[in-house]
Amino acid sequence: MNAQNACADPKVHEFDFWIGNWTVYKNGTDTIVGYNEIKAVADGCSLLESYMSARGAYKGNSLNKYNSITGKWQQFWVDNGGMTLLIEGSYRDNKVVMENEDKTANGGIVNNRITWFKNQDGTVRQFWEQSSDKGKTWTVAFDGLYKKR
């Protein structure tokens, strides 16, 4: 596919279910953990995320796009705490799953796996797991439920 027509590919819009202004809750509770705005940018070719914690101290942004050359979704995340995260994956069964293997500040290795579930009621669940033993065991880093504002 040539670059001029890349945005016409239906795969570019698989993650459009995340577009909106959201209140983010700790999944399974009424506790608000943050607010997130996801909007289409670059003529609909990518998604820009703007996240802020409920108290406003923590902020971050991501750019998400479907790479038609690799056939993978990619996310580049940065936040005001100095974190950078580059993950990639795919859409299947009404969810986007992106993963990576990254170095920690102390020289170790951590695997990240983030899944966004497209729920039938219009909400989106974001479930982030991490592993420090190459995927043998996983711990929950974040489990949020997005509800439209």
LUMMI-615972 format. One record per residue: residue number from 1; residue in three letters; chain; y, x, z of N, C-alpha, C, O, CB in turn. Coordinates in pm, 1 decimal. Glycine has a CB too. Layout:
<mikols>
MIKOL  resi  resn  chain   n_north    n_east      n_up  ca_north   ca_east     ca_up   c_north    c_east      c_up   o_north    o_east      o_up  cb_north   cb_east     cb_up
MIKOL   NUM   ALA      A         Y         X         Z         Y         X         Z         Y         X         Z         Y         X         Z         Y         X         Z
...
</mikols>
This chain:
<mikols>
MIKOL  resi  resn  chain   n_north    n_east      n_up  ca_north   ca_east     ca_up   c_north    c_east      c_up   o_north    o_east      o_up  cb_north   cb_east     cb_up
MIKOL     1   MET      A    -117.2      85.3       0.0       0.0       0.0       0.0     123.4      89.9       0.0     131.4     184.3      78.6      -0.2     -97.0     122.7
MIKOL     2   ASN      A     218.7      61.4     -86.7     337.7     146.6     -86.7     435.0     101.4      20.9     432.2     -13.9      64.1     406.1     144.8    -224.6
MIKOL     3   ALA      A     520.3     192.1      63.6     608.9     167.4     177.7     703.0      50.3     153.9     742.3     -16.6     249.5     689.7     291.5     208.6
MIKOL     4   GLN      A     740.1      23.5      29.4     833.6     -84.9       1.2     774.8    -221.3      35.1     849.4    -314.6      65.0     874.8     -81.5    -144.7
MIKOL     5   ASN      A     643.2    -234.5      31.1     578.7    -362.0      57.9     503.1    -365.3     189.9     432.1    -462.0     217.7     485.3    -394.7     -53.2
MIKOL     6   ALA      A     517.0    -262.2     271.2     439.4    -251.9     395.0     461.9    -369.9     488.7     367.6    -413.0     555.1     473.8    -123.5     466.6
MIKOL     7   CYS      A     583.3    -423.6     496.6     612.3    -533.8     588.3     553.0    -665.7     541.9     544.3    -760.1     620.4     761.2    -549.0     605.1
MIKOL     8   ALA      A     512.4    -674.0     417.1     451.6    -795.8     364.7     305.4    -808.3     406.4     247.6    -916.5     395.8     462.7    -798.8     213.0
MIKOL     9   ASP      A     245.8    -701.3     452.8     106.3    -702.1     496.6      93.4    -792.4     619.6     164.3    -770.2     717.7      56.4    -556.9     528.3
MIKOL    10   PRO      A       6.2    -892.9     617.9     -10.8    -981.1     734.6     -45.8    -905.7     862.8     -15.4    -953.4     972.1    -118.7   -1083.0     706.2
MIKOL    11   LYS      A    -108.7    -789.8     851.4    -144.7    -712.3     970.5     -20.2    -669.1    1048.8     -26.6    -651.3    1170.4    -227.1    -588.8     930.4
MIKOL    12   VAL      A      92.3    -652.5     979.8     217.7    -613.3    1044.7     260.5    -719.1    1146.8     334.5    -688.7    1240.4     329.1    -592.3     939.3
MIKOL    13   HIS      A     214.6    -841.6    1128.9     259.1    -952.6    1214.0     153.4    -997.8    1315.1     170.2   -1101.6    1379.2     298.6   -1069.8    1127.5
MIKOL    14   GLU      A      45.6    -921.9    1330.0     -59.3    -958.4    1426.0      -8.1    -961.4    1569.9     -58.1   -1038.3    1652.1    -175.6    -860.8    1415.6
MIKOL    15   PHE      A      90.6    -878.9    1600.4     141.6    -865.5    1737.4     265.2    -954.2    1760.6     327.4    -947.6    1866.6     176.4    -718.2    1766.7
MIKOL    16   ASP      A     300.1   -1036.5    1661.8     417.7   -1123.2    1674.8     405.2   -1223.3    1789.7     505.8   -1279.0    1833.7     440.8   -1198.1    1545.1
MIKOL    17   PHE      A     283.7   -1246.8    1838.9     267.0   -1338.0    1952.9     339.4   -1287.7    2077.3     359.8   -1364.0    2171.8     118.8   -1356.9    1983.9
MIKOL    18   TRP      A     378.5   -1160.6    2078.7     447.3   -1101.0    2193.7     599.2   -1118.3    2184.0     669.9   -1091.7    2281.2     412.5    -952.0    2204.5
MIKOL    19   ILE      A     650.1   -1162.1    2069.6     794.3   -1177.8    2050.9     846.3   -1288.0    2142.9     786.6   -1395.2    2152.4     827.6   -1210.1    1902.8
MIKOL    20   GLY      A     957.7   -1260.9    2210.3    1022.0   -1361.9    2293.9    1093.2   -1301.6    2412.3    1090.1   -1180.6    2434.4     920.9   -1461.6    2342.0
MIKOL    21   ASN      A    1158.2   -1389.1    2488.7    1220.0   -1352.4    2616.5    1126.7   -1400.9    2725.3    1096.4   -1519.8    2734.3    1364.7   -1414.1    2632.7
MIKOL    22   TRP      A    1081.3   -1308.1    2807.9     974.8   -1336.1    2902.5    1014.4   -1306.7    3046.8    1089.8   -1213.5    3074.8     853.0   -1256.6    2866.4
MIKOL    23   THR      A     962.2   -1387.6    3136.5     957.1   -1353.4    3278.0     815.0   -1304.4    3301.3     718.7   -1369.7    3261.0     995.3   -1477.0    3372.7
MIKOL    24   VAL      A     802.0   -1189.2    3366.5     670.6   -1128.0    3385.8     629.7   -1143.8    3532.4     703.0   -1105.7    3623.7     672.2    -977.0    3344.1
MIKOL    25   TYR      A     512.3   -1200.2    3551.9     458.0   -1225.4    3685.0     339.0   -1134.5    3710.1     266.9   -1097.8    3617.3     417.3   -1373.1    3700.7
MIKOL    26   LYS      A     319.0   -1098.5    3836.2     192.3   -1033.1    3873.1      85.0   -1136.1    3845.3      88.7   -1246.3    3900.1     190.0    -983.9    4025.9
MIKOL    27   ASN      A     -10.8   -1101.4    3760.5    -109.9   -1199.1    3715.0    -181.0   -1265.7    3832.5    -224.8   -1199.9    3926.8    -212.4   -1132.0    3623.7
MIKOL    28   GLY      A    -190.9   -1397.5    3823.6    -258.7   -1475.2    3926.9    -169.9   -1513.1    4043.3    -217.7   -1571.0    4140.9    -375.1   -1399.3    3977.9
MIKOL    29   THR      A     -38.4   -1481.0    4035.1      54.6   -1511.8    4144.2     183.4   -1572.1    4087.4     201.0   -1582.9    3966.0      86.3   -1384.0    4227.4
MIKOL    30   ASP      A     272.2   -1610.8    4178.3     405.8   -1656.0    4140.1     509.7   -1546.0    4161.7     629.8   -1573.0    4159.4     444.3   -1781.2    4219.8
MIKOL    31   THR      A     464.6   -1423.1    4182.5     553.5   -1310.3    4208.9     608.2   -1254.1    4078.1     532.9   -1207.8    3992.4     479.8   -1200.3    4287.8
MIKOL    32   ILE      A     741.0   -1259.0    4064.1     805.6   -1203.5    3945.3     814.8   -1052.0    3960.6     866.4   -1001.5    4060.3     947.2   -1266.0    3923.6
MIKOL    33   VAL      A     763.5    -979.8    3859.7     770.2    -833.6    3862.8     872.0    -779.3    3763.5     912.2    -663.4    3773.4     633.2    -774.1    3833.7
MIKOL    34   GLY      A     914.3    -861.8    3667.6    1012.4    -812.9    3572.0    1048.4    -912.7    3464.4    1005.7   -1028.1    3464.5     962.5    -689.7    3508.5
MIKOL    35   TYR      A    1129.4    -862.5    3372.3    1177.6    -940.8    3259.3    1162.5    -855.7    3134.4    1188.1    -735.3    3136.6    1326.1    -986.3    3279.6
MIKOL    36   ASN      A    1120.9    -918.9    3026.0    1094.6    -842.8    2905.2    1145.2    -920.3    2784.4    1122.4   -1040.6    2772.1     944.1    -811.8    2891.4
MIKOL    37   GLU      A    1213.4    -850.5    2696.7    1254.2    -908.3    2569.3    1184.6    -829.1    2459.2    1197.2    -706.9    2450.7    1411.0    -906.0    2551.9
MIKOL    38   ILE      A    1111.5    -900.9    2375.8    1044.5    -839.4    2261.8    1104.9    -902.7    2137.7    1104.7   -1024.9    2122.9     887.3    -858.8    2267.2
MIKOL    39   LYS      A    1156.8    -818.7    2048.3    1214.4    -874.0    1925.5    1169.9    -794.1    1804.4    1141.7    -674.5    1812.2    1367.3    -876.0    1933.6
MIKOL    40   ALA      A    1164.7    -864.9    1692.0    1131.9    -800.5    1565.5    1254.0    -721.6    1519.5    1366.9    -770.1    1525.9    1088.1    -905.3    1457.5
MIKOL    41   VAL      A    1229.3    -599.0    1473.0    1336.7    -513.5    1420.6    1290.1    -453.6    1288.0    1174.4    -468.4    1248.6    1375.1    -400.2    1523.2
MIKOL    42   ALA      A    1381.6    -386.6    1220.9    1351.8    -322.7    1092.1    1295.8    -425.6     993.9    1191.8    -405.4     931.3    1251.4    -205.8    1110.7
MIKOL    43   ASP      A    1369.6    -537.6     983.1    1329.5    -646.0     891.6    1190.3    -699.2     920.4    1117.9    -737.7     828.6    1335.4    -597.7     748.5
MIKOL    44   GLY      A    1152.6    -701.7    1048.1    1023.7    -756.8    1088.6     908.1    -659.9    1081.0     793.3    -698.4    1103.3     992.6    -873.4    1005.7
MIKOL    45   CYS      A     936.9    -533.6    1049.6     829.5    -434.4    1036.3     782.0    -379.0    1169.6     674.1    -320.0    1175.9     875.7    -320.8     949.5
MIKOL    46   SER      A     858.8    -396.1    1275.8     818.1    -342.3    1405.1     875.0    -428.7    1516.7     958.4    -516.1    1492.8     864.3    -195.5    1420.8
MIKOL    47   LEU      A     829.4    -403.4    1638.2     873.0    -476.3    1757.1     940.8    -379.8    1853.7     892.3    -269.2    1878.0     753.3    -547.5    1825.7
MIKOL    48   LEU      A    1053.6    -423.9    1908.0    1126.3    -346.7    2008.1    1115.6    -418.8    2141.4    1151.5    -535.9    2153.1    1275.4    -326.6    1967.1
MIKOL    49   GLU      A    1065.8    -347.8    2241.3    1050.2    -401.5    2376.6    1158.8    -345.3    2465.9    1187.7    -225.6    2462.9     910.2    -368.6    2434.1
MIKOL    50   SER      A    1219.4    -433.6    2546.2    1317.5    -393.0    2647.6    1275.2    -454.6    2780.0    1289.2    -575.2    2800.3    1463.8    -437.1    2608.4
MIKOL    51   TYR      A    1223.1    -371.2    2870.4    1169.0    -416.4    2998.9    1260.6    -375.1    3113.1    1320.2    -267.4    3111.3    1027.8    -360.0    3021.3
MIKOL    52   MET      A    1270.5    -464.3    3213.9    1343.9    -433.5    3336.1    1267.8    -495.3    3452.9    1226.9    -611.2    3446.7    1491.8    -486.7    3329.6
MIKOL    53   SER      A    1249.2    -417.8    3558.8    1180.8    -469.9    3677.2    1264.5    -580.7    3740.2    1382.9    -595.6    3710.0    1154.0    -356.8    3780.0
MIKOL    54   ALA      A    1201.9    -657.1    3826.9    1267.9    -772.6    3888.6    1396.6    -734.0    3962.3    1493.0    -810.6    3963.0    1172.4    -841.2    3985.1
MIKOL    55   ARG      A    1398.3    -617.9    4023.1    1518.0    -572.3    4095.1    1611.3    -489.7    4008.1    1720.3    -452.9    4052.0    1477.9    -491.3    4215.8
MIKOL    56   GLY      A    1569.9    -459.9    3885.3    1655.9    -390.5    3790.6    1657.0    -239.4    3798.8    1726.3    -174.6    3720.4    1790.9    -437.4    3807.7
MIKOL    57   ALA      A    1582.1    -181.1    3891.4    1584.5     -35.4    3908.1    1503.0      36.0    3800.4    1539.2     145.0    3756.1    1531.6       2.2    4045.9
MIKOL    58   TYR      A    1393.6     -25.8    3759.3    1305.2      36.8    3660.4    1329.8     -27.3    3524.9    1331.3    -149.8    3512.2    1155.2      23.1    3701.6
MIKOL    59   LYS      A    1349.2      57.6    3422.6    1374.4       8.7    3286.9    1298.1      93.3    3187.2    1277.3     212.9    3207.6    1525.2      10.1    3254.5
MIKOL    60   GLY      A    1256.7      29.3    3078.7    1186.9     102.7    2974.4    1193.2      29.5    2842.3    1222.5     -89.9    2835.7    1042.7     126.4    3013.8
MIKOL    61   ASN      A    1164.8     104.7    2737.3    1165.2      49.8    2601.9    1045.7     102.5    2525.2     999.7     214.5    2547.2    1296.2      84.5    2528.3
MIKOL    62   SER      A     996.4      18.9    2434.1     892.0      66.0    2343.4     921.9      19.9    2202.4     989.4     -80.5    2179.8     753.5      16.1    2388.0
MIKOL    63   LEU      A     870.1      95.5    2109.6     873.2      60.1    1968.9     727.4      48.4    1927.0     647.6     139.1    1950.4     952.7     166.7    1881.3
MIKOL    64   ASN      A     693.4     -64.1    1864.8     556.2     -94.5    1827.1     550.6    -123.3    1678.2     634.1    -196.7    1625.3     501.3    -214.0    1908.2
MIKOL    65   LYS      A     452.7     -65.6    1611.0     439.2     -92.6    1468.3     295.0     -78.8    1424.0     214.6      -8.2    1484.9     528.1       1.0    1387.4
MIKOL    66   TYR      A     265.2    -149.1    1315.5     136.2    -134.0    1251.5     149.1     -25.0    1146.6     234.8     -32.7    1058.6      87.5    -268.1    1188.9
MIKOL    67   ASN      A      64.5      76.0    1155.8      65.4     186.1    1060.8     -36.8     154.4     951.7    -157.6     163.6     973.5      33.6     322.8    1131.1
MIKOL    68   SER      A      13.4     117.2     835.0     -76.3      76.5     726.0    -157.8     192.6     671.2    -258.4     170.2     603.8       3.5      13.5     613.6
MIKOL    69   ILE      A    -117.0     315.8     698.3    -193.0     431.7     651.4    -315.6     455.0     739.9    -424.9     480.6     689.4    -103.8     557.6     649.4
MIKOL    70   THR      A    -297.1     446.1     872.7    -408.6     468.7     965.0    -484.5     340.1     997.6    -597.6     345.0    1045.8    -357.4     531.4    1093.3
MIKOL    71   GLY      A    -421.7     224.6     971.2    -483.0      96.9    1006.5    -480.9      69.8    1155.5    -562.3      -7.6    1206.0    -624.3      92.8     957.2
MIKOL    72   LYS      A    -387.7     133.3    1226.6    -378.7     120.3    1372.7    -240.1      69.8    1415.1    -139.2      95.7    1349.5    -408.8     256.0    1440.6
MIKOL    73   TRP      A    -239.6      -2.5    1526.2    -114.3     -34.3    1593.9     -73.8      86.6    1676.1    -159.3     154.4    1733.1    -127.9    -161.9    1683.9
MIKOL    74   GLN      A      56.4     114.6    1682.9     106.9     227.0    1760.6     221.5     181.1    1849.4     303.5      98.3    1809.6     152.6     341.5    1668.1
MIKOL    75   GLN      A     226.0     235.8    1969.8     337.8     209.9    2061.0     389.0     342.4    2114.9     312.0     430.0    2154.5     295.0     115.7    2177.7
MIKOL    76   PHE      A     522.5     354.6    2115.3     589.4     469.0    2176.1     677.1     413.8    2287.7     774.2     343.0    2261.0     674.0     551.3    2070.2
MIKOL    77   TRP      A     643.6     445.7    2412.8     712.1     394.1    2532.1     788.6     506.5    2599.6     738.2     618.3    2610.8     611.3     330.3    2631.0
MIKOL    78   VAL      A     911.1     477.2    2645.3     990.6     567.5    2729.0    1052.5     485.2    2840.2    1081.9     367.1    2821.7    1101.0     642.0    2645.5
MIKOL    79   ASP      A    1072.7     547.7    2957.3    1136.6     474.7    3067.0    1236.7     562.9    3140.4    1247.8     682.5    3113.6    1031.2     422.2    3164.9
MIKOL    80   ASN      A    1309.2     501.7    3233.6    1413.6     573.7    3305.7    1359.0     663.5    3416.3    1436.3     725.5    3489.3    1511.1     475.8    3364.5
MIKOL    81   GLY      A    1227.3     671.1    3429.2    1164.6     763.6    3522.6    1112.9     889.2    3454.7    1053.5     975.4    3519.4    1051.9     695.4    3594.4
MIKOL    82   GLY      A    1135.5     899.8    3322.9    1092.1    1016.5    3248.4     955.4    1004.3    3183.7     907.6    1099.0    3121.1    1092.1    1132.3    3337.1
MIKOL    83   MET      A     891.4     887.6    3198.3     758.4     869.7    3139.5     767.6     848.5    2988.2     856.0     778.8    2938.6     686.3     750.6    3205.3
MIKOL    84   THR      A     674.8     909.9    2917.7     657.0     889.1    2774.7     510.4     855.1    2752.5     421.8     920.8    2807.0     700.5    1015.6    2691.4
MIKOL    85   LEU      A     485.3     753.0    2672.9     347.9     711.6    2645.6     336.0     680.5    2497.1     412.6     600.2    2444.0     307.2     587.9    2732.3
MIKOL    86   LEU      A     241.8     742.7    2430.8     212.7     716.1    2291.0      67.7     670.2    2283.5     -24.8     746.6    2311.1     238.5     842.7    2200.9
MIKOL    87   ILE      A      49.5     542.7    2245.2     -84.9     485.2    2239.9    -106.1     418.8    2104.1     -10.6     385.9    2033.7    -106.4     382.8    2355.2
MIKOL    88   GLU      A    -232.9     399.8    2069.1    -261.3     329.6    1944.1    -392.0     253.7    1955.9    -477.1     283.9    2039.7    -266.9     428.0    1825.7
MIKOL    89   GLY      A    -405.5     152.5    1867.9    -526.4      71.4    1871.0    -526.2     -34.8    1764.1    -470.3     -15.9    1656.0    -542.8       7.4    2005.5
MIKOL    90   SER      A    -589.9    -148.3    1795.2    -606.5    -250.5    1693.6    -601.4    -391.3    1751.5    -607.9    -412.0    1872.6    -736.5    -229.9    1621.1
MIKOL    91   TYR      A    -589.5    -487.4    1660.0    -589.6    -630.0    1693.0    -725.3    -687.2    1657.1    -776.4    -665.1    1547.2    -475.3    -706.3    1618.5
MIKOL    92   ARG      A    -783.6    -761.4    1751.4    -910.0    -829.0    1726.1    -930.9    -935.5    1832.5    -897.3    -914.2    1949.0   -1028.2    -728.2    1724.4
MIKOL    93   ASP      A    -985.2   -1048.3    1794.4   -1018.6   -1155.4    1889.0    -899.3   -1196.5    1974.5    -911.3   -1209.8    2096.3   -1132.8   -1111.7    1978.9
MIKOL    94   ASN      A    -783.5   -1216.6    1910.0    -661.3   -1262.1    1977.9    -610.5   -1166.4    2084.7    -554.5   -1209.2    2185.5    -685.4   -1395.6    2040.4
MIKOL    95   LYS      A    -630.2   -1037.2    2062.6    -575.0    -938.7    2155.1    -548.2    -807.4    2082.2    -613.3    -774.1    1983.1    -670.8    -915.9    2274.1
MIKOL    96   VAL      A    -451.3    -734.9    2134.1    -421.2    -600.3    2086.6    -464.3    -505.2    2197.2    -426.0    -521.5    2313.1    -267.7    -582.6    2050.2
MIKOL    97   VAL      A    -544.3    -405.8    2160.3    -589.7    -304.3    2256.1    -543.6    -168.9    2204.6    -576.9    -129.8    2092.7    -746.6    -307.7    2275.3
MIKOL    98   MET      A    -466.5     -97.0    2286.8    -421.4      37.3    2250.9    -463.2     134.1    2361.4    -464.5      99.8    2479.6    -266.5      40.9    2229.0
MIKOL    99   GLU      A    -497.5     256.8    2319.0    -549.1     356.9    2411.9    -494.4     495.1    2380.2    -440.6     519.6    2272.2    -701.2     359.0    2408.3
MIKOL   100   ASN      A    -509.2     583.7    2475.9    -481.4     725.7    2452.2    -550.0     810.1    2558.9    -605.9     758.8    2655.8    -328.7     752.9    2451.4
MIKOL   101   GLU      A    -543.9     939.1    2538.2    -581.5    1037.4    2639.3    -459.3    1124.8    2656.1    -406.7    1177.4    2558.0    -710.9    1121.6    2598.6
MIKOL   102   ASP      A    -413.3    1141.1    2779.3    -286.9    1209.7    2804.5    -302.9    1309.5    2917.8    -394.7    1298.8    2999.2    -175.9    1108.9    2837.4
MIKOL   103   LYS      A    -213.5    1405.7    2922.2    -211.7    1502.1    3031.8    -125.8    1447.5    3145.4     -25.9    1379.4    3122.2    -158.5    1640.0    2983.7
MIKOL   104   THR      A    -166.2    1478.4    3268.2     -87.2    1441.2    3384.5       3.7    1557.4    3422.5     -11.3    1668.1    3370.9    -178.4    1401.2    3503.2
MIKOL   105   ALA      A      97.6    1532.0    3512.8     192.4    1634.7    3555.6     122.2    1755.0    3618.8     170.9    1867.7    3610.1     292.0    1575.5    3654.2
MIKOL   106   ASN      A       7.1    1730.1    3682.5     -64.5    1840.7    3748.0    -170.0    1906.2    3658.3    -252.3    1984.4    3706.0    -131.0    1790.5    3874.3
MIKOL   107   GLY      A    -167.5    1874.3    3527.8    -258.0    1937.8    3433.3    -389.3    1866.5    3410.9    -472.8    1913.1    3333.3    -285.9    2073.0    3477.9
MIKOL   108   GLY      A    -409.0    1754.5    3477.5    -532.1    1677.9    3457.1    -524.2    1591.4    3331.9    -426.7    1596.8    3257.0    -560.6    1590.3    3578.7
MIKOL   109   ILE      A    -626.8    1513.1    3310.9    -633.7    1422.7    3196.7    -645.7    1279.4    3248.2    -720.7    1252.2    3341.9    -753.7    1459.0    3103.3
MIKOL   110   VAL      A    -571.1    1188.7    3186.0    -580.8    1046.5    3217.2    -597.4     969.8    3086.2    -531.1     998.7    2986.6    -454.8     996.8    3296.2
MIKOL   111   ASN      A    -685.8     873.3    3088.6    -701.9     782.0    2975.8    -630.2     652.6    3009.9    -643.7     600.2    3120.4    -853.0     756.2    2943.6
MIKOL   112   ASN      A    -554.4     602.0    2914.8    -485.0     474.7    2929.1    -544.5     375.4    2830.9    -574.7     410.1    2716.7    -332.4     490.8    2906.1
MIKOL   113   ARG      A    -561.3     251.4    2875.9    -604.8     142.5    2788.6    -522.3      20.2    2825.8    -531.2     -30.5    2937.6    -760.1     114.2    2802.2
MIKOL   114   ILE      A    -442.1     -26.4    2731.0    -358.4    -143.7    2755.1    -400.2    -253.1    2658.9    -409.8    -230.9    2538.2    -207.1    -110.2    2739.0
MIKOL   115   THR      A    -425.2    -372.6    2713.8    -466.0    -487.9    2634.4    -364.1    -599.1    2652.3    -328.0    -634.9    2764.4    -607.7    -536.2    2674.6
MIKOL   116   TRP      A    -317.9    -653.5    2538.9    -230.3    -770.3    2538.0    -313.2    -886.8    2485.8    -362.5    -883.9    2373.0    -100.8    -746.4    2449.8
MIKOL   117   PHE      A    -327.9    -989.6    2569.3    -407.2   -1107.0    2533.9    -315.1   -1218.8    2486.4    -219.5   -1254.2    2555.3    -492.5   -1154.2    2654.1
MIKOL   118   LYS      A    -343.4   -1273.9    2370.0    -271.7   -1390.7    2317.7    -340.5   -1514.2    2375.0    -446.4   -1554.7    2327.0    -270.4   -1393.3    2158.6
MIKOL   119   ASN      A    -280.1   -1574.1    2478.1    -340.8   -1688.4    2545.2    -309.2   -1818.4    2472.3    -203.9   -1831.7    2409.8    -293.1   -1696.5    2689.8
MIKOL   120   GLN      A    -401.5   -1914.0    2480.9    -385.8   -2041.3    2410.9    -263.9   -2120.3    2457.5    -208.7   -2199.0    2380.7    -509.7   -2125.0    2429.1
MIKOL   121   ASP      A    -220.8   -2100.4    2582.6    -106.7   -2176.0    2634.9      28.2   -2112.3    2601.1     131.5   -2158.0    2650.0    -119.3   -2189.8    2784.5
MIKOL   122   GLY      A      28.5   -2007.0    2517.9     153.4   -1942.3    2476.5     195.6   -1827.1    2565.6     292.6   -1757.8    2534.6     262.9   -2042.8    2472.6
MIKOL   123   THR      A     125.0   -1805.0    2675.8     153.9   -1690.4    2761.0      85.2   -1567.3    2702.5      -1.0   -1577.8    2615.2     107.2   -1716.1    2907.6
MIKOL   124   VAL      A     124.9   -1451.4    2752.0      62.9   -1325.2    2711.9      27.3   -1249.1    2839.0     110.0   -1235.5    2929.1     158.2   -1240.4    2619.1
MIKOL   125   ARG      A     -93.9   -1200.4    2845.9    -134.9   -1116.4    2958.5    -136.5    -971.3    2911.0    -193.5    -939.2    2806.7    -275.8   -1159.6    3014.2
MIKOL   126   GLN      A     -72.7    -884.4    2989.6     -78.3    -740.6    2963.8    -158.7    -677.1    3076.0    -122.8    -687.6    3193.3      65.5    -677.4    2953.6
MIKOL   127   PHE      A    -267.7    -611.2    3038.9    -361.4    -552.4    3135.3    -375.3    -404.4    3104.3    -429.5    -366.3    3000.6    -501.0    -623.8    3130.8
MIKOL   128   TRP      A    -325.1    -320.1    3196.6    -324.0    -175.4    3176.7    -421.8    -111.8    3273.9    -411.1    -129.4    3395.3    -181.1    -116.8    3195.7
MIKOL   129   GLU      A    -517.5     -37.7    3218.9    -616.7      33.1    3299.1    -602.6     182.7    3275.6    -559.6     226.2    3168.8    -760.4     -14.7    3265.0
MIKOL   130   GLN      A    -639.7     261.2    3377.3    -637.4     406.7    3366.3    -768.2     463.7    3419.5    -830.9     408.8    3510.1    -516.7     466.1    3443.0
MIKOL   131   SER      A    -807.2     577.0    3359.0    -928.1     647.3    3401.5    -898.0     796.3    3411.4    -833.1     853.8    3324.0   -1045.9     621.1    3302.9
MIKOL   132   SER      A    -945.3     856.9    3517.5    -930.1    1001.8    3533.1   -1063.8    1074.2    3516.9   -1073.5    1194.5    3541.3    -869.5    1034.2    3670.2
MIKOL   133   ASP      A   -1167.7     999.0    3474.9   -1299.5    1059.7    3455.4   -1354.4    1030.7    3314.8   -1473.0    1003.5    3296.4   -1397.7    1008.2    3561.9
MIKOL   134   LYS      A   -1263.7    1037.6    3217.2   -1300.0    1019.5    3074.7   -1362.8     883.6    3045.4   -1449.7     871.9    2959.0   -1396.5    1128.6    3031.7
MIKOL   135   GLY      A   -1317.6     779.4    3119.0   -1361.1     643.4    3090.1   -1485.4     595.7    3161.9   -1535.5     487.1    3132.8   -1383.7     631.2    2948.5
MIKOL   136   LYS      A   -1536.1     674.4    3255.1   -1653.1     630.0    3331.0   -1614.7     517.0    3426.4   -1687.3     418.6    3439.8   -1715.0     747.8    3409.6
MIKOL   137   THR      A   -1499.6     532.2    3492.5   -1449.1     427.9    3580.9   -1300.8     403.9    3548.1   -1231.4     493.3    3499.6   -1468.4     467.7    3732.1
MIKOL   138   TRP      A   -1254.7     282.8    3575.4   -1117.6     243.7    3543.3   -1051.8     180.1    3664.8   -1117.0     109.6    3741.8   -1114.8     146.6    3423.4
MIKOL   139   THR      A    -922.0     205.3    3681.5    -842.5     138.7    3784.0    -729.8      62.7    3714.5    -686.7      99.6    3605.3    -785.8     241.5    3888.3
MIKOL   140   VAL      A    -683.5     -42.4    3778.3    -577.5    -124.7    3721.2    -442.1     -62.9    3754.8    -408.9     -43.8    3871.8    -586.1    -270.7    3773.8
MIKOL   141   ALA      A    -364.6     -31.9    3651.6    -229.3      20.5    3670.3    -128.3     -92.5    3669.9     -27.1     -85.4    3739.6    -194.9     122.7    3561.2
MIKOL   142   PHE      A    -154.4    -197.9    3591.4     -63.5    -312.2    3581.4    -139.3    -431.0    3526.6    -220.0    -417.3    3434.6      58.7    -279.4    3491.9
MIKOL   143   ASP      A    -113.3    -548.2    3583.4    -173.2    -672.8    3534.0     -66.0    -779.8    3540.5     -40.1    -836.9    3646.5    -300.7    -714.3    3617.5
MIKOL   144   GLY      A      -3.6    -806.8    3426.1     108.5    -899.6    3423.4      84.1   -1017.8    3331.5      12.5   -1007.5    3231.9     233.3    -827.9    3381.2
MIKOL   145   LEU      A     144.5   -1129.7    3366.5     138.1   -1250.3    3285.2     279.0   -1283.3    3239.9     368.8   -1303.9    3321.5      74.5   -1369.4    3363.7
MIKOL   146   TYR      A     296.9   -1288.1    3110.1     426.7   -1315.5    3048.9     440.5   -1464.6    3023.4     356.1   -1526.0    2958.1     443.8   -1236.1    2917.3
MIKOL   147   LYS      A     549.9   -1523.2    3076.9     581.1   -1663.8    3050.9     719.0   -1671.3    2988.7     813.0   -1608.5    3037.4     574.0   -1749.2    3181.3
MIKOL   148   LYS      A     731.9   -1748.5    2880.3     860.2   -1758.4    2809.8     967.8   -1816.1    2900.9     944.5   -1909.8    2977.2     846.0   -1845.2    2683.5
MIKOL   149   ARG      A    1087.4   -1756.4    2890.0    1202.0   -1806.4    2966.8    1267.2   -1920.5    2891.3    1365.8   -1977.2    2938.3    1305.0   -1693.6    2994.0
</mikols>
